[in-house]
Amino acid sequence: MDCIHALKCSFDVIAITETWMDQPSSVQENTIRGYNTFNAFRTYKRGGGVAVYIKNNYESLLVKHKTVAIDGILECVTIEINLKNKAIN
């Protein structure tokens, strides 16, 4: 994740596919400073996985009933971001 900081610019949302994260402990190893992390990962198969990083100055939460991981078919992370009183650039 050092490559994100090397870009010298800021993103409000970063989405990454093929994370290859396979358990909650690997999420802690792949955090980005200043962002909240949301994931869906395969449980029975190698590879896959998706992660969404939301800048931590946004109020954001995981929508659990719309976040799914079906091995070999689909990984989907659904996030709700509260944009009230936020200027979007």
C-alpha positions, -999 to +999 in steps of 0.1 A: +000+000+000+030+023+000+024+029-037-008+048-028+011+072-006+039+076-032+013+091-057+013+123-037-024+128-043-055+119-022-084+097-031-117+096-013-124+060-023-101+033-034-114-001-047-091-030-053-099-064-068-079-096-066-067-087-031-059-124-023-068-116+013-083-147+028-090-140+065-095-110+089-059-111+100-047-104+065-069-072+064-049-057+092-017-062+072-032-044+042-046-012+057-040+022+043-032+050+068-062+074+069-087+050+054-114+027+067-112-008+051-141-030+040-136-064+025-151-095+010-129-125+005-130-161-005-131-186+023-124-219+006-103-210-024-071-191-031-071-157-049-100-133-055-112-109-029-122-073-030-114-043-008-128-008-006-110+019+013-129+050+023-111+081+036-117+082+073-132+117+073-163+102+057-189+085+078-191+050+062-204+016+072-206-018+057-240-029+044-237-066+056-268-080+039-255-067+005-219-078+010-213-113-003-186-137-013-195-168-033-163-187-040-156-189-078-186-167-087-187-133-070-172-110-043-191-078-036-186-052-009-214-027-003-207+005+016-230+033+027-213+067+028-230+096+045-223+127+023-244+152+042-225+184+048-196+172+026-183+190-005-174+165-032-144+175-054 
